[in-house]
Amino acid sequence: MLLPMTSGAPDLSRFRADFPALARLRRGRPPIYLNNACVTLRPRPVVEAITRYYEAFPTCGGGRAEGVRHLHSWFGEELREEEERAREAVRDLLGAADVSEIVWTRNTTEAINLVARGLRLEPGDEVLGSEGEHNSNLVPWLEVQRRLRERAGDPELVVRRFFDLADDGGFDVAKALAAIGPRTRVLAVSHASSLDGSQVSDDVVRALARRVHEVGGVLLLDAAQSVPHRPVDVCALGVDFLAFSFHKMCGPSGMGVLYGRRAHLDALEPFIVGGDTVADTWVDAVEYKAPPGRFEGGLQDYAGMLGARAAIEYVTKTVGLDQVRAHDLALNAYLTERLQPLECDHFWLLGPRDAAERGGVVTMASSVGAIVNAIEREADERHNLMLRKGMFCVNAYLHRRHDRTGTASNNLRASVYLYNTEAECEVLCDVVEQVVKNPLDHLDDE
Ligand SMILES: Cc1ncc(COP(=O)(O)O)c(C=O)c1O
């Protein structure tokens, strides 16, 4: 007898009740949300924390000069207390040595831009990444290259170099290590890919850190796809900078973090400057605050800070990151076992074959754009099932690998998080199976 396939994922279904969006109905059905690599849903404690700011102390945290407590204001003092606790929560989440190493940003993109604009790079210095970096970890460095070319008067100057990923899109540590050279000032790599979820293991990160430090460079980890899904300890990994966003871990949109080792933050030039970044000003001079204040220009997203802390609390304590990780892997193993046998000349999966190397992500691709469109449409119209189609901001890699075959943008990504269930994954697999096995039945309006 053929036993039904089960994922063996830890049962986290009790947490579903915390997510108001999961209680919505369209055409009598609830949503199936599998676009978590982009933005996750938010649980009630996070929404309540955000609302608490607006209801209880909707003021500014002003005068955040280091060590100066000059607020004599009821709401201001309460807010300041909340702000400090939120920063402490991020410090603990990342295992950072000190709260001054935690800079609030709007998102991962802004965090990487702070580093790219703040490092004092010179013509001759090089920035290294893989061929598969997200645009947010590519474009800021191309912008550095453009500026250094102008400065050097050399339009051919190469600042941003890249190394190849493995044939299956996984991280190739040998190629990465071999690419680090005496001119490498920055190694900026993603910890997990937004395209296919492929992961860089902790051992590999440590080896990269060691090597780039040997040549006097720094390691920046784009952790947008890792911090929400697994424990990350910046000290144990030896990273110098790390960036992530809260909207991928149950937190508010427009809230992110730059972690920087204190000595590196001290050496970084401020980028967005003005109110709140300075200790004092004169008509012709400025004295900047110490980090992190000097990097946090203007009135901050205080509601976002409260929401960020609530999200950390929820993901790490209420649920637990080890549980989240085990759940991701189990659901991905289920999806992969069901979808891999469907592979054929017009349908395949991207990334490493082993689901355990892809976190909570499975990305389907097709030689026929209409097949990907049909899966997305049927999933949406019949099941309220939400996926993400396109290039996932990894255009450069997809162009390089797939332009020749014309399939660069025919990708459809399913990404799971703690509230997803095996039954939801089963719905997706059934839709894919129907479309891939009988494409002509599903392409009628293309
Ligand atoms: C690997 C990676 N890096 C960077 C980003 C950019 O994140 P944000 O839009 O929050 O700045 C993303 C977003 O999907 C990502 O997956």
The ligand as an SDF file (V2000), in Angstrom:
LIG
                    3D

 16 16  0  0  0  0  0  0  0  0999 V2000
   18.8450   38.3480   -0.3350 C   0  0  0  0  0  0  0  0  0  0  0  0
   18.1400   39.6620   -0.2880 C   0  0  0  0  0  0  0  0  0  0  0  0
   18.8570   40.7840   -0.1540 N   0  0  0  0  0  0  0  0  0  0  0  0
   18.2820   41.9860   -0.0850 C   0  0  0  0  0  0  0  0  0  0  0  0
   16.9190   42.1280   -0.1710 C   0  0  0  0  0  0  0  0  0  0  0  0
   16.3270   43.4940   -0.1090 C   0  0  0  0  0  0  0  0  0  0  0  0
   15.5640   43.6190    1.0320 O   0  0  0  0  0  0  0  0  0  0  0  0
   14.7200   44.9500    1.3160 P   0  0  0  0  0  0  0  0  0  0  0  0
   13.7500   45.0840    0.1970 O   0  0  0  0  0  0  0  0  0  0  0  0
   14.0700   44.6820    2.6060 O   0  0  0  0  0  0  0  0  0  0  0  0
   15.6690   46.0620    1.3570 O   0  0  0  0  0  0  0  0  0  0  0  0
   16.1170   40.9980   -0.3130 C   0  0  0  0  0  0  0  0  0  0  0  0
   14.6690   41.1180   -0.4510 C   0  0  0  0  0  0  0  0  0  0  0  0
   14.0040   40.2610   -0.9580 O   0  0  0  0  0  0  0  0  0  0  0  0
   16.7460   39.7250   -0.3740 C   0  0  0  0  0  0  0  0  0  0  0  0
   16.0460   38.6190   -0.5150 O   0  0  0  0  0  0  0  0  0  0  0  0
  1  2  1  0
  2  3  1  0
  2 15  2  0
  3  4  2  0
  4  5  1  0
  5  6  1  0
  5 12  2  0
  6  7  1  0
  7  8  1  0
  8  9  2  0
  8 10  1  0
  8 11  1  0
 12 13  1  0
 12 15  1  0
 13 14  2  0
 15 16  1  0
M  END
$$$$
